[in-house]
């Protein structure tokens, strides 16, 4: 299994007040949040990244879990996610498109391993929340907004052993802060069919964003990002086969042969995006596109061991069917 409980302990050890108490709970496997906040690519860090500037990552959100230990409680960041916003037809029977720049999104896409326990059960939705609109995950200026999670919808074929189909949708409570600027919180779109012409190009430059551990060994308070190239799927598959690992069709690889730049612990579920940085329109996309979801890897920033991400384009249809199915039955 592509997990390591040591990685979770590193996050818990940095938590204020409750670190020792929660660590004891964590090792007893009481719940997913204690046993798997450092799972898989929650084991990767934004290594050698830079702070995200305002407007360059308003889709990025901090997924938090309320930890209880006797009379003490704390809310801990343990994974990332991306705000998405489906536009339905009038009858609510079909998703027509995924909206960019919706300032009050009701959906979050993240990694399934962030919200599914080892036994297949889901995290306690009542203890989950999402912070958006704040690059500082402590929300110290009070300008971000916390939304509660009303439903957890993981891919039905998610495999915690292989981490195939590592994707989940969360429905969020309605926003009550309708004045939050789009440069602070906004949805990002899934890739469209026309994007397939360019989004699988080897060496395509993408950005991975998160609040996970950095090269210093401590987690980041500020949202950071690292710029990485996509890696040819067949080449990546061959590299990981030597380590006994399988790279599925729904996975993307990104990174450098000599390592050094990567995502890491606490980044799981967070966004990999394409963002046009040039002043001139490109044949790719002028609007940011969600390319992948931070999933797993072997270590962080190691030579020839690229980061592995869930390919958003592969799961667009699943996401659309999931949203329609959920809304039609609720």
N, C-alpha and C positions, 0 to 999 in steps of 0.2 A: 504494500500500500504506500502511496506517495505522500506520507504524512510524517510528522515528527513532533511529538508533544513538547520537546525541548523548546521549540520555536514559540509555542503558546506561552510557556513559562516566562520567556523573555518579555513578552508584552505585559503579562500579569505583574511581573517584578517591577515594572515602571509605573504601575497604577498607584495613585495616592491613597494613603490611609489603610486601604484594605489589602495591600500587597501580600502580606504573610497569610492572612486569613483566607483570602481567595485562592492563593496558591495551594493551600491545603485542600480546599474544595476541588480545585482543578484536577489534582492528581487522583482524586477519588472517583472521577468520571461521573459526577453528579448530573451534568447537563452538557449539551453541545458547546455552549458558550465557554464553559470552563475547559473542555477537553480539546476543542478544535479551533480556537481563535487563531492558532498559529499553523493551521493545516496547509498543506500543499503550497500554493503560491502566496498564501498568507505568510509563507515562509520566505518571501522575497522582499527585498528592500529597494527603494528608489536610491540606487547607488550612483554617486557622482552626478546627481540631478541638480536642477535649479528651481528656485521658487516660481510658482505659477503666478503670472501677472493677472491683474483684474481683467476680466473679459476673455481670458484664455482657457478657462476651465469651469464655467458656471454650471455645467452638467454634472460635475463631480460631487458626490455626496458621501458623508461619513455614516456608516452603519454602526449603531451603538446597541449595547445590551446592558440591561440593569442587573447587576450582581448583588445578591443578598447574602449577608453573612451575619446571622443573629439580628441585632438591632441596627447593624451598619449596612449601608448600601452605597453603591457607586455605579456610575454609568460609564462604560468603557467603549472606546472605539475598537472594533475588531476586524472590520472589513470595509471595503469601499463599494461604490455603486455608481450608476449613471442614470440621471433623470431622462425618461423617454415619455412621449406623449402621442398616443394613437388617435387619429382622426377617423371616426366611424361614419358610415353612411346613415341617413336619417332613420332607417329601420333598426340600426344597431346590429346588423347582420354581417357586416364586413368592415375591415380596417382599410380605408382608402389610402392612407399615407401615414407616415410618422413625422410629426411636426417638429421643425427646428425652432428654437427660441421661444417656446411656451414658458412664460414666467411663473406659472402655477401648475406644474406637472403633478399628476396623481399616480404615476408609475415609476418604479425603479427597476433596472436590470442589474443583476449581480451574479456571482458564482453560486451554483447550487451547493458546493461544499461549505459555503458560509452559513447556510440556513438549514442543512439537513444533518441530523445526528448519524453516528456510525450505524445505529440500528434501523435507520430509515425513517425515524420519526422526525418531526419538524421542531425547530426552536419554539419556545413559548412566545407566541406573537404579542402577548400583552407586555412583554419585557423588551420588545424591540422598538427602536425609533430611528429616525433618519434626520441628520442635520444637513441642511442645504443653505446655500447663499453665504457661506463663510469659508474663506480659505484657511483661517485659523480654526482648528477643530475644537478649541475651547470656546469659540464664539465670544471672545472677550469684549468685542465692541457691541454685542447684543443685536447685531443687524441681521444675523442669520435666522433661520426658522427651523424648529424641530417639528417634524410630522410623525404621527404614530403610524404603525404598520397594521393594516386591517386584514391582509391576506398574504400568505406565502404560497407561491405557485412554482415549484421546481419542475424541471423537465422530467417526465415520467420514466425516462430511460437512463437517468443519471446513475452512473456507476461509481461509488465511492472508492473502489479498488483501482480502477483504471483512470478515473476522472474524465471519462467520456461523457458528453452531453452536460458539461459543467456550466449550467445556466439556470437562472431562476428569475421570475418576475415577482415583485412585491407591489401590492396595491397600497397606496398611502391615503391617509386622512386628507380631507380638503385643506388647502392652504387658507390661513386666516390673515396672512400678510400679503395683500394684493398690491402693495406699493413697492415690493422688493424688485429692484432693477434687474433687467435681463443680463446685465454684465455680471451680476452676482449669482443669479439662479436662472437657469434656462434648460430646456430639454435639448437633446441631441438626436439626430435622426439615425435610424438603421440604414445600412447600405441599400440602394435600390438596384434592380436588375441591371440597369445601364452602367452601374459602377463596377460590375464584374470585369469590365474591359481592362481596368487599371488596378483594382484593389489587391489583386494577387501578384502584382509585379514584384519579383525579387528585388530587394534593396530599396523598396518604397520606404520613404522616411515617415515614421509615425512617432507619436508621443504617448508615453505611459505615465499616468498620474496617480498619486496616492499620498497617504500620510504614514506609510510604513517605516520600518527601520532604515536608517541611512548608513553610509560607510563608516560613521562614527560609532555605530552599534547602539544608538538610541533612536527611539521613534521620533518622527517629525511632528511638531505642532503645526507648522505651516504646510499647506499643500505644495508638493513638489512634483516635478516631471523630469523624465529623461527621454532624450531623442534616440531612437533606435531604428535600424533597418529591418524590414521583413527578410526572412531567410527562405530560400527555396525549400518547398515542402519535402521533396524527395531527398535532398541533401540532409535536411534536419532529421528525417525519418531514419536514414542510414546511421547518423551519428548516435541517436538514442537507442537504436537496435543493439549497438555494441554494449550498452548498459542494461539490456534486458527490458527496455521500455518501448511502448508502442505509441506512435504519434498518429492519432485517428484523423479521419477526413474532416472532422469538425474542429480541428485544432490548427492554430497558426504558431509559427516560431519567429522570434525576433531577438536580435542581439548581435554582438560582434564575436568573431572567432577567438579573439584574445580576451574576451570577457570584459571585466571592469565596469561596464554600465549595465544596469539591470533594475528590475523591480524586486521587492522582497517582503518580509513579514509585516502583515498589517495592510498590504496592498491588495490582497485577494478581492476579486469582484470588481475592482476599479477599472476605469476606462483606458483602452488603447484607442487613440483617435488619429485621424488624418486631419490636418489643419493647414490650409493654404496660407503660407507666410509671405508670398510674393505680392507685389503691388499690381501684377497683371493676372487676369483670369487665366486659369489653366484648363485643359480639357478634362481634368479630373473632377474637382468639385470646389466651388467657391465657399460653400458652407461646410462646417466641420462634420465629419462622419464618424460614427462609432464603428471601428474596425474590429476590435476584440475586447475580451474581458479577461483580466488577470486570473490565471488558473493555477499553474504549478511549474515546478522545475527541480533540478537537482542542485542544491546549494544556490548561491547567489553570485552572479558575475564571474562564473568560472570559465576557463578556457574551453571552447567547443561545446559548452552546455548552455544552449540558448534558453530563454524564457518561453514558456508555453502558454498560449492564450486561446480561449474559446472564440471561434470565428463567428462574428455577429451575422455575416451574410448568410451563413448556413442555417441560422435559426430564426431568421425574420418570419418565415411562414409559420413556424411553431409559435412564435410570440403573438402573431396576429390571431391565430386560432385559439390560443390560450385566453387572450383578452376577451374575444367575442364569447367563447364558451363560459367564462366566468361571469361576465356581465349578464348573459342571457339566463343564468340560473340563480342570480342574486338580485 
